[in-house]
Structure formats: C-alpha cells, structure tokens
Amino acid sequence: MALHSLEIIPGIEQSSREGKTYEMKTTFERPRALPKGYLKKSEFADFTADQEAALV
C-alpha cells in the first residue's frame, strides 16, 4: 500500500506535465479491518467506542 501511495506523487506531476491521465502501475489489497475491541486491548486503552469506530 505504501508503494502504491508513493506512486501517486510522480503520477500527479507526470499527468500535469503531459496533460493526460496517469494510469497507476502498482496495485495492493486492502488490509482487513482491525477486530472490534482491538484498541481497548492495546497500549491505546484510553480510546472510547466512538473514537474506535471513527478509525474504521
């Protein structure tokens, strides 16, 4: 996912320079969501349920 994100930067520059759409070369699979309650079991135990839901 990081490589895919980094490809966007030169892609935007190339697209603006050439005046055409840049076609991404990299792909990635979206990672699975963290299990419900994960943050409550971690070092970030001060999160409320609403704050945890906002991360999903």
CHARMM-style PDB file with segment names, atoms N, HN, CA, C and O in Angstrom:
ATOM      1  N   MET     1       0.831  -1.175   0.000  1.00  0.00      PROA
ATOM      2  CA  MET     1       0.000   0.000   0.000  1.00  0.00      PROA
ATOM      3  C   MET     1       0.887   1.254   0.000  1.00  0.00      PROA
ATOM      4  O   MET     1       0.545   2.253  -0.633  1.00  0.00      PROA
ATOM      5  N   ALA     2       2.005   1.205   0.696  1.00  0.00      PROA
ATOM      6  HN  ALA     2       2.283   0.394   1.210  1.00  0.00      PROA
ATOM      7  CA  ALA     2       2.902   2.362   0.732  1.00  0.00      PROA
ATOM      8  C   ALA     2       3.467   2.655  -0.662  1.00  0.00      PROA
ATOM      9  O   ALA     2       3.509   3.812  -1.080  1.00  0.00      PROA
ATOM     10  N   LEU     3       3.893   1.632  -1.370  1.00  0.00      PROA
ATOM     11  HN  LEU     3       3.859   0.692  -1.031  1.00  0.00      PROA
ATOM     12  CA  LEU     3       4.425   1.826  -2.719  1.00  0.00      PROA
ATOM     13  C   LEU     3       3.355   2.426  -3.629  1.00  0.00      PROA
ATOM     14  O   LEU     3       3.640   3.327  -4.419  1.00  0.00      PROA
ATOM     15  N   HSD     4       2.147   1.935  -3.520  1.00  0.00      PROA
ATOM     16  HN  HSD     4       1.916   1.203  -2.878  1.00  0.00      PROA
ATOM     17  CA  HSD     4       1.029   2.444  -4.317  1.00  0.00      PROA
ATOM     18  C   HSD     4       0.797   3.928  -4.003  1.00  0.00      PROA
ATOM     19  O   HSD     4       0.583   4.736  -4.907  1.00  0.00      PROA
ATOM     20  N   SER     5       0.842   4.269  -2.723  1.00  0.00      PROA
ATOM     21  HN  SER     5       1.016   3.613  -1.989  1.00  0.00      PROA
ATOM     22  CA  SER     5       0.660   5.661  -2.311  1.00  0.00      PROA
ATOM     23  C   SER     5       1.779   6.548  -2.827  1.00  0.00      PROA
ATOM     24  O   SER     5       1.529   7.670  -3.268  1.00  0.00      PROA
ATOM     25  N   LEU     6       3.004   6.058  -2.777  1.00  0.00      PROA
ATOM     26  HN  LEU     6       3.206   5.146  -2.419  1.00  0.00      PROA
ATOM     27  CA  LEU     6       4.140   6.843  -3.257  1.00  0.00      PROA
ATOM     28  C   LEU     6       4.117   7.035  -4.773  1.00  0.00      PROA
ATOM     29  O   LEU     6       4.628   8.035  -5.278  1.00  0.00      PROA
ATOM     30  N   GLU     7       3.536   6.099  -5.490  1.00  0.00      PROA
ATOM     31  HN  GLU     7       3.120   5.287  -5.080  1.00  0.00      PROA
ATOM     32  CA  GLU     7       3.450   6.230  -6.946  1.00  0.00      PROA
ATOM     33  C   GLU     7       2.575   7.420  -7.345  1.00  0.00      PROA
ATOM     34  O   GLU     7       2.750   7.976  -8.429  1.00  0.00      PROA
ATOM     35  N   ILE     8       1.659   7.804  -6.502  1.00  0.00      PROA
ATOM     36  HN  ILE     8       1.517   7.352  -5.621  1.00  0.00      PROA
ATOM     37  CA  ILE     8       0.751   8.910  -6.797  1.00  0.00      PROA
ATOM     38  C   ILE     8       1.513  10.219  -7.009  1.00  0.00      PROA
ATOM     39  O   ILE     8       1.147  11.010  -7.877  1.00  0.00      PROA
ATOM     40  N   ILE     9       2.561  10.454  -6.231  1.00  0.00      PROA
ATOM     41  HN  ILE     9       2.859   9.811  -5.526  1.00  0.00      PROA
ATOM     42  CA  ILE     9       3.284  11.728  -6.287  1.00  0.00      PROA
ATOM     43  C   ILE     9       3.864  12.000  -7.677  1.00  0.00      PROA
ATOM     44  O   ILE     9       3.526  13.023  -8.272  1.00  0.00      PROA
ATOM     45  N   PRO    10       4.719  11.134  -8.220  1.00  0.00      PROA
ATOM     46  CA  PRO    10       5.210  11.410  -9.572  1.00  0.00      PROA
ATOM     47  C   PRO    10       4.112  11.269 -10.624  1.00  0.00      PROA
ATOM     48  O   PRO    10       4.196  11.877 -11.691  1.00  0.00      PROA
ATOM     49  N   GLY    11       3.080  10.470 -10.331  1.00  0.00      PROA
ATOM     50  HN  GLY    11       3.012   9.976  -9.464  1.00  0.00      PROA
ATOM     51  CA  GLY    11       1.971  10.322 -11.268  1.00  0.00      PROA
ATOM     52  C   GLY    11       1.220  11.628 -11.466  1.00  0.00      PROA
ATOM     53  O   GLY    11       0.838  11.961 -12.588  1.00  0.00      PROA
ATOM     54  N   ILE    12       1.006  12.361 -10.394  1.00  0.00      PROA
ATOM     55  HN  ILE    12       1.316  12.090  -9.483  1.00  0.00      PROA
ATOM     56  CA  ILE    12       0.338  13.664 -10.483  1.00  0.00      PROA
ATOM     57  C   ILE    12       1.197  14.627 -11.287  1.00  0.00      PROA
ATOM     58  O   ILE    12       0.695  15.361 -12.139  1.00  0.00      PROA
ATOM     59  N   GLU    13       2.502  14.618 -11.007  1.00  0.00      PROA
ATOM     60  HN  GLU    13       2.909  14.022 -10.315  1.00  0.00      PROA
ATOM     61  CA  GLU    13       3.420  15.511 -11.727  1.00  0.00      PROA
ATOM     62  C   GLU    13       3.441  15.187 -13.223  1.00  0.00      PROA
ATOM     63  O   GLU    13       3.373  16.089 -14.058  1.00  0.00      PROA
ATOM     64  N   GLN    14       3.534  13.917 -13.551  1.00  0.00      PROA
ATOM     65  HN  GLN    14       3.590  13.184 -12.873  1.00  0.00      PROA
ATOM     66  CA  GLN    14       3.550  13.488 -14.953  1.00  0.00      PROA
ATOM     67  C   GLN    14       2.239  13.837 -15.643  1.00  0.00      PROA
ATOM     68  O   GLN    14       2.235  14.302 -16.783  1.00  0.00      PROA
ATOM     69  N   SER    15       1.138  13.614 -14.956  1.00  0.00      PROA
ATOM     70  HN  SER    15       1.142  13.236 -14.030  1.00  0.00      PROA
ATOM     71  CA  SER    15      -0.171  13.906 -15.517  1.00  0.00      PROA
ATOM     72  C   SER    15      -0.322  15.395 -15.827  1.00  0.00      PROA
ATOM     73  O   SER    15      -0.845  15.766 -16.878  1.00  0.00      PROA
ATOM     74  N   SER    16       0.134  16.235 -14.917  1.00  0.00      PROA
ATOM     75  HN  SER    16       0.559  15.934 -14.064  1.00  0.00      PROA
ATOM     76  CA  SER    16       0.003  17.677 -15.155  1.00  0.00      PROA
ATOM     77  C   SER    16       0.950  18.143 -16.260  1.00  0.00      PROA
ATOM     78  O   SER    16       0.614  19.045 -17.027  1.00  0.00      PROA
ATOM     79  N   ARG    17       2.124  17.535 -16.340  1.00  0.00      PROA
ATOM     80  HN  ARG    17       2.397  16.803 -15.717  1.00  0.00      PROA
ATOM     81  CA  ARG    17       3.097  17.915 -17.375  1.00  0.00      PROA
ATOM     82  C   ARG    17       2.617  17.505 -18.763  1.00  0.00      PROA
ATOM     83  O   ARG    17       2.744  18.270 -19.719  1.00  0.00      PROA
ATOM     84  N   GLU    18       2.067  16.297 -18.872  1.00  0.00      PROA
ATOM     85  HN  GLU    18       1.965  15.675 -18.096  1.00  0.00      PROA
ATOM     86  CA  GLU    18       1.656  15.764 -20.177  1.00  0.00      PROA
ATOM     87  C   GLU    18       0.208  16.091 -20.533  1.00  0.00      PROA
ATOM     88  O   GLU    18      -0.198  15.941 -21.685  1.00  0.00      PROA
ATOM     89  N   GLY    19      -0.564  16.535 -19.554  1.00  0.00      PROA
ATOM     90  HN  GLY    19      -0.234  16.657 -18.618  1.00  0.00      PROA
ATOM     91  CA  GLY    19      -1.965  16.875 -19.808  1.00  0.00      PROA
ATOM     92  C   GLY    19      -2.854  15.674 -20.050  1.00  0.00      PROA
ATOM     93  O   GLY    19      -3.900  15.797 -20.687  1.00  0.00      PROA
ATOM     94  N   LYS    20      -2.451  14.503 -19.547  1.00  0.00      PROA
ATOM     95  HN  LYS    20      -1.601  14.403 -19.029  1.00  0.00      PROA
ATOM     96  CA  LYS    20      -3.318  13.333 -19.679  1.00  0.00      PROA
ATOM     97  C   LYS    20      -3.338  12.544 -18.381  1.00  0.00      PROA
ATOM     98  O   LYS    20      -2.502  12.738 -17.498  1.00  0.00      PROA
ATOM     99  N   THR    21      -4.301  11.661 -18.288  1.00  0.00      PROA
ATOM    100  HN  THR    21      -4.980  11.504 -19.005  1.00  0.00      PROA
ATOM    101  CA  THR    21      -4.486  10.872 -17.078  1.00  0.00      PROA
ATOM    102  C   THR    21      -3.323   9.902 -16.881  1.00  0.00      PROA
ATOM    103  O   THR    21      -2.888   9.239 -17.823  1.00  0.00      PROA
ATOM    104  N   TYR    22      -2.830   9.829 -15.654  1.00  0.00      PROA
ATOM    105  HN  TYR    22      -3.183  10.368 -14.890  1.00  0.00      PROA
ATOM    106  CA  TYR    22      -1.780   8.871 -15.318  1.00  0.00      PROA
ATOM    107  C   TYR    22      -2.438   7.562 -14.902  1.00  0.00      PROA
ATOM    108  O   TYR    22      -3.353   7.559 -14.079  1.00  0.00      PROA
ATOM    109  N   GLU    23      -1.979   6.462 -15.465  1.00  0.00      PROA
ATOM    110  HN  GLU    23      -1.235   6.465 -16.134  1.00  0.00      PROA
ATOM    111  CA  GLU    23      -2.514   5.152 -15.106  1.00  0.00      PROA
ATOM    112  C   GLU    23      -1.572   4.485 -14.117  1.00  0.00      PROA
ATOM    113  O   GLU    23      -0.402   4.251 -14.418  1.00  0.00      PROA
ATOM    114  N   MET    24      -2.091   4.183 -12.941  1.00  0.00      PROA
ATOM    115  HN  MET    24      -3.042   4.373 -12.696  1.00  0.00      PROA
ATOM    116  CA  MET    24      -1.285   3.569 -11.888  1.00  0.00      PROA
ATOM    117  C   MET    24      -0.753   2.211 -12.349  1.00  0.00      PROA
ATOM    118  O   MET    24      -1.465   1.450 -13.005  1.00  0.00      PROA
ATOM    119  N   LYS    25       0.485   1.914 -12.007  1.00  0.00      PROA
ATOM    120  HN  LYS    25       1.063   2.532 -11.474  1.00  0.00      PROA
ATOM    121  CA  LYS    25       1.126   0.642 -12.361  1.00  0.00      PROA
ATOM    122  C   LYS    25       1.058  -0.364 -11.208  1.00  0.00      PROA
ATOM    123  O   LYS    25       0.996  -1.572 -11.434  1.00  0.00      PROA
ATOM    124  N   THR    26       1.069   0.145  -9.973  1.00  0.00      PROA
ATOM    125  HN  THR    26       1.119   1.126  -9.789  1.00  0.00      PROA
ATOM    126  CA  THR    26       1.054  -0.731  -8.805  1.00  0.00      PROA
ATOM    127  C   THR    26      -0.370  -0.988  -8.347  1.00  0.00      PROA
ATOM    128  O   THR    26      -1.284  -0.225  -8.660  1.00  0.00      PROA
ATOM    129  N   THR    27      -0.547  -2.062  -7.609  1.00  0.00      PROA
ATOM    130  HN  THR    27       0.195  -2.682  -7.355  1.00  0.00      PROA
ATOM    131  CA  THR    27      -1.830  -2.401  -7.000  1.00  0.00      PROA
ATOM    132  C   THR    27      -1.564  -2.837  -5.563  1.00  0.00      PROA
ATOM    133  O   THR    27      -0.418  -3.048  -5.167  1.00  0.00      PROA
ATOM    134  N   PHE    28      -2.621  -2.967  -4.805  1.00  0.00      PROA
ATOM    135  HN  PHE    28      -3.552  -2.796  -5.127  1.00  0.00      PROA
ATOM    136  CA  PHE    28      -2.496  -3.522  -3.458  1.00  0.00      PROA
ATOM    137  C   PHE    28      -3.841  -4.054  -3.023  1.00  0.00      PROA
ATOM    138  O   PHE    28      -4.883  -3.661  -3.549  1.00  0.00      PROA
ATOM    139  N   GLU    29      -3.809  -4.954  -2.057  1.00  0.00      PROA
ATOM    140  HN  GLU    29      -2.963  -5.274  -1.630  1.00  0.00      PROA
ATOM    141  CA  GLU    29      -5.044  -5.457  -1.465  1.00  0.00      PROA
ATOM    142  C   GLU    29      -5.295  -4.692  -0.190  1.00  0.00      PROA
ATOM    143  O   GLU    29      -4.398  -4.515   0.634  1.00  0.00      PROA
ATOM    144  N   ARG    30      -6.526  -4.240  -0.034  1.00  0.00      PROA
ATOM    145  HN  ARG    30      -7.255  -4.385  -0.703  1.00  0.00      PROA
ATOM    146  CA  ARG    30      -6.873  -3.520   1.187  1.00  0.00      PROA
ATOM    147  C   ARG    30      -6.724  -4.467   2.382  1.00  0.00      PROA
ATOM    148  O   ARG    30      -7.244  -5.583   2.358  1.00  0.00      PROA
ATOM    149  N   PRO    31      -6.021  -4.026   3.419  1.00  0.00      PROA
ATOM    150  CA  PRO    31      -5.862  -4.904   4.583  1.00  0.00      PROA
ATOM    151  C   PRO    31      -7.191  -5.066   5.324  1.00  0.00      PROA
ATOM    152  O   PRO    31      -8.074  -4.212   5.255  1.00  0.00      PROA
ATOM    153  N   ARG    32      -7.301  -6.175   6.026  1.00  0.00      PROA
ATOM    154  HN  ARG    32      -6.584  -6.870   6.083  1.00  0.00      PROA
ATOM    155  CA  ARG    32      -8.513  -6.410   6.819  1.00  0.00      PROA
ATOM    156  C   ARG    32      -8.596  -5.371   7.929  1.00  0.00      PROA
ATOM    157  O   ARG    32      -7.574  -4.875   8.403  1.00  0.00      PROA
ATOM    158  N   ALA    33      -9.807  -5.047   8.336  1.00  0.00      PROA
ATOM    159  HN  ALA    33     -10.638  -5.450   7.951  1.00  0.00      PROA
ATOM    160  CA  ALA    33     -10.014  -4.112   9.444  1.00  0.00      PROA
ATOM    161  C   ALA    33      -9.534  -4.768  10.742  1.00  0.00      PROA
ATOM    162  O   ALA    33      -9.543  -5.991  10.874  1.00  0.00      PROA
ATOM    163  N   LEU    34      -9.120  -3.940  11.684  1.00  0.00      PROA
ATOM    164  HN  LEU    34      -9.112  -2.946  11.577  1.00  0.00      PROA
ATOM    165  CA  LEU    34      -8.739  -4.463  12.991  1.00  0.00      PROA
ATOM    166  C   LEU    34      -9.985  -5.015  13.676  1.00  0.00      PROA
ATOM    167  O   LEU    34     -11.082  -4.492  13.480  1.00  0.00      PROA
ATOM    168  N   PRO    35      -9.826  -6.066  14.476  1.00  0.00      PROA
ATOM    169  CA  PRO    35     -11.001  -6.631  15.136  1.00  0.00      PROA
ATOM    170  C   PRO    35     -11.602  -5.641  16.130  1.00  0.00      PROA
ATOM    171  O   PRO    35     -10.886  -4.842  16.735  1.00  0.00      PROA
ATOM    172  N   LYS    36     -12.920  -5.701  16.291  1.00  0.00      PROA
ATOM    173  HN  LYS    36     -13.502  -6.349  15.800  1.00  0.00      PROA
ATOM    174  CA  LYS    36     -13.610  -4.828  17.237  1.00  0.00      PROA
ATOM    175  C   LYS    36     -13.015  -5.025  18.635  1.00  0.00      PROA
ATOM    176  O   LYS    36     -12.815  -6.158  19.075  1.00  0.00      PROA
ATOM    177  N   GLY    37     -12.738  -3.934  19.319  1.00  0.00      PROA
ATOM    178  HN  GLY    37     -12.901  -3.014  18.962  1.00  0.00      PROA
ATOM    179  CA  GLY    37     -12.154  -4.005  20.657  1.00  0.00      PROA
ATOM    180  C   GLY    37     -10.644  -4.054  20.661  1.00  0.00      PROA
ATOM    181  O   GLY    37     -10.046  -4.096  21.736  1.00  0.00      PROA
ATOM    182  N   TYR    38     -10.002  -4.050  19.507  1.00  0.00      PROA
ATOM    183  HN  TYR    38     -10.488  -4.015  18.634  1.00  0.00      PROA
ATOM    184  CA  TYR    38      -8.544  -4.152  19.420  1.00  0.00      PROA
ATOM    185  C   TYR    38      -7.844  -3.069  20.228  1.00  0.00      PROA
ATOM    186  O   TYR    38      -6.904  -3.348  20.973  1.00  0.00      PROA
ATOM    187  N   LEU    39      -8.309  -1.834  20.076  1.00  0.00      PROA
ATOM    188  HN  LEU    39      -9.072  -1.608  19.471  1.00  0.00      PROA
ATOM    189  CA  LEU    39      -7.638  -0.734  20.767  1.00  0.00      PROA
ATOM    190  C   LEU    39      -7.799  -0.814  22.277  1.00  0.00      PROA
ATOM    191  O   LEU    39      -6.926  -0.362  23.018  1.00  0.00      PROA
ATOM    192  N   LYS    40      -8.890  -1.376  22.733  1.00  0.00      PROA
ATOM    193  HN  LYS    40      -9.599  -1.743  22.130  1.00  0.00      PROA
ATOM    194  CA  LYS    40      -9.096  -1.498  24.172  1.00  0.00      PROA
ATOM    195  C   LYS    40      -8.111  -2.485  24.798  1.00  0.00      PROA
ATOM    196  O   LYS    40      -7.867  -2.443  26.004  1.00  0.00      PROA
ATOM    197  N   LYS    41      -7.552  -3.364  23.983  1.00  0.00      PROA
ATOM    198  HN  LYS    41      -7.750  -3.398  23.003  1.00  0.00      PROA
ATOM    199  CA  LYS    41      -6.616  -4.366  24.483  1.00  0.00      PROA
ATOM    200  C   LYS    41      -5.162  -3.947  24.255  1.00  0.00      PROA
ATOM    201  O   LYS    41      -4.242  -4.699  24.578  1.00  0.00      PROA
ATOM    202  N   SER    42      -4.954  -2.764  23.706  1.00  0.00      PROA
ATOM    203  HN  SER    42      -5.701  -2.153  23.444  1.00  0.00      PROA
ATOM    204  CA  SER    42      -3.606  -2.338  23.366  1.00  0.00      PROA
ATOM    205  C   SER    42      -3.134  -1.226  24.286  1.00  0.00      PROA
ATOM    206  O   SER    42      -3.788  -0.907  25.278  1.00  0.00      PROA
ATOM    207  N   GLU    43      -1.998  -0.642  23.952  1.00  0.00      PROA
ATOM    208  HN  GLU    43      -1.466  -0.901  23.145  1.00  0.00      PROA
ATOM    209  CA  GLU    43      -1.444   0.456  24.745  1.00  0.00      PROA
ATOM    210  C   GLU    43      -2.269   1.724  24.612  1.00  0.00      PROA
ATOM    211  O   GLU    43      -2.052   2.675  25.362  1.00  0.00      PROA
ATOM    212  N   PHE    44      -3.207   1.762  23.683  1.00  0.00      PROA
ATOM    213  HN  PHE    44      -3.384   0.989  23.074  1.00  0.00      PROA
ATOM    214  CA  PHE    44      -4.056   2.932  23.474  1.00  0.00      PROA
ATOM    215  C   PHE    44      -5.408   2.733  24.159  1.00  0.00      PROA
ATOM    216  O   PHE    44      -6.447   3.052  23.580  1.00  0.00      PROA
ATOM    217  N   ALA    45      -5.404   2.221  25.360  1.00  0.00      PROA
ATOM    218  HN  ALA    45      -4.560   1.962  25.830  1.00  0.00      PROA
ATOM    219  CA  ALA    45      -6.626   1.824  26.050  1.00  0.00      PROA
ATOM    220  C   ALA    45      -7.533   2.990  26.405  1.00  0.00      PROA
ATOM    221  O   ALA    45      -8.646   2.752  26.874  1.00  0.00      PROA
ATOM    222  N   ASP    46      -7.123   4.234  26.208  1.00  0.00      PROA
ATOM    223  HN  ASP    46      -6.219   4.428  25.827  1.00  0.00      PROA
ATOM    224  CA  ASP    46      -7.959   5.373  26.563  1.00  0.00      PROA
ATOM    225  C   ASP    46      -8.984   5.725  25.489  1.00  0.00      PROA
ATOM    226  O   ASP    46      -9.747   6.673  25.672  1.00  0.00      PROA
ATOM    227  N   PHE    47      -9.025   5.004  24.389  1.00  0.00      PROA
ATOM    228  HN  PHE    47      -8.405   4.235  24.240  1.00  0.00      PROA
ATOM    229  CA  PHE    47      -9.976   5.271  23.317  1.00  0.00      PROA
ATOM    230  C   PHE    47     -11.387   4.907  23.762  1.00  0.00      PROA
ATOM    231  O   PHE    47     -11.586   3.924  24.476  1.00  0.00      PROA
ATOM    232  N   THR    48     -12.359   5.699  23.340  1.00  0.00      PROA
ATOM    233  HN  THR    48     -12.198   6.497  22.760  1.00  0.00      PROA
ATOM    234  CA  THR    48     -13.761   5.355  23.581  1.00  0.00      PROA
ATOM    235  C   THR    48     -14.271   4.580  22.375  1.00  0.00      PROA
ATOM    236  O   THR    48     -13.594   4.511  21.349  1.00  0.00      PROA
ATOM    237  N   ALA    49     -15.457   3.999  22.491  1.00  0.00      PROA
ATOM    238  HN  ALA    49     -16.007   4.055  23.324  1.00  0.00      PROA
ATOM    239  CA  ALA    49     -16.023   3.236  21.377  1.00  0.00      PROA
ATOM    240  C   ALA    49     -16.225   4.118  20.160  1.00  0.00      PROA
ATOM    241  O   ALA    49     -16.011   3.668  19.034  1.00  0.00      PROA
ATOM    242  N   ASP    50     -16.638   5.378  20.360  1.00  0.00      PROA
ATOM    243  HN  ASP    50     -16.813   5.744  21.274  1.00  0.00      PROA
ATOM    244  CA  ASP    50     -16.839   6.284  19.241  1.00  0.00      PROA
ATOM    245  C   ASP    50     -15.526   6.595  18.519  1.00  0.00      PROA
ATOM    246  O   ASP    50     -15.481   6.643  17.290  1.00  0.00      PROA
ATOM    247  N   GLN    51     -14.480   6.801  19.281  1.00  0.00      PROA
ATOM    248  HN  GLN    51     -14.516   6.762  20.279  1.00  0.00      PROA
ATOM    249  CA  GLN    51     -13.178   7.072  18.665  1.00  0.00      PROA
ATOM    250  C   GLN    51     -12.682   5.856  17.900  1.00  0.00      PROA
ATOM    251  O   GLN    51     -12.095   5.997  16.828  1.00  0.00      PROA
ATOM    252  N   GLU    52     -12.907   4.677  18.431  1.00  0.00      PROA
ATOM    253  HN  GLU    52     -13.384   4.562  19.302  1.00  0.00      PROA
ATOM    254  CA  GLU    52     -12.508   3.451  17.761  1.00  0.00      PROA
ATOM    255  C   GLU    52     -13.288   3.281  16.460  1.00  0.00      PROA
ATOM    256  O   GLU    52     -12.705   2.904  15.443  1.00  0.00      PROA
ATOM    257  N   ALA    53     -14.572   3.548  16.471  1.00  0.00      PROA
ATOM    258  HN  ALA    53     -15.045   3.855  17.297  1.00  0.00      PROA
ATOM    259  CA  ALA    53     -15.408   3.414  15.273  1.00  0.00      PROA
ATOM    260  C   ALA    53     -14.969   4.393  14.196  1.00  0.00      PROA
ATOM    261  O   ALA    53     -15.094   4.093  13.009  1.00  0.00      PROA
ATOM    262  N   ALA    54     -14.460   5.550  14.580  1.00  0.00      PROA
ATOM    263  HN  ALA    54     -14.358   5.793  15.545  1.00  0.00      PROA
ATOM    264  CA  ALA    54     -14.025   6.554  13.613  1.00  0.00      PROA
ATOM    265  C   ALA    54     -12.792   6.097  12.851  1.00  0.00      PROA
ATOM    266  O   ALA    54     -12.526   6.611  11.765  1.00  0.00      PROA
ATOM    267  N   LEU    55     -12.038   5.155  13.382  1.00  0.00      PROA
ATOM    268  HN  LEU    55     -12.254   4.738  14.265  1.00  0.00      PROA
ATOM    269  CA  LEU    55     -10.825   4.660  12.726  1.00  0.00      PROA
ATOM    270  C   LEU    55     -11.128   3.644  11.641  1.00  0.00      PROA
ATOM    271  O   LEU    55     -10.264   3.362  10.810  1.00  0.00      PROA
ATOM    272  N   VAL    56     -12.322   3.092  11.626  1.00  0.00      PROA
ATOM    273  HN  VAL    56     -13.023   3.321  12.300  1.00  0.00      PROA
ATOM    274  CA  VAL    56     -12.669   2.052  10.664  1.00  0.00      PROA
ATOM    275  C   VAL    56     -13.115   2.648   9.358  1.00  0.00      PROA
ATOM    276  OT1 VAL    56     -13.448   1.915   8.427  1.00  0.00      PROA
TER     277      VAL     56
END
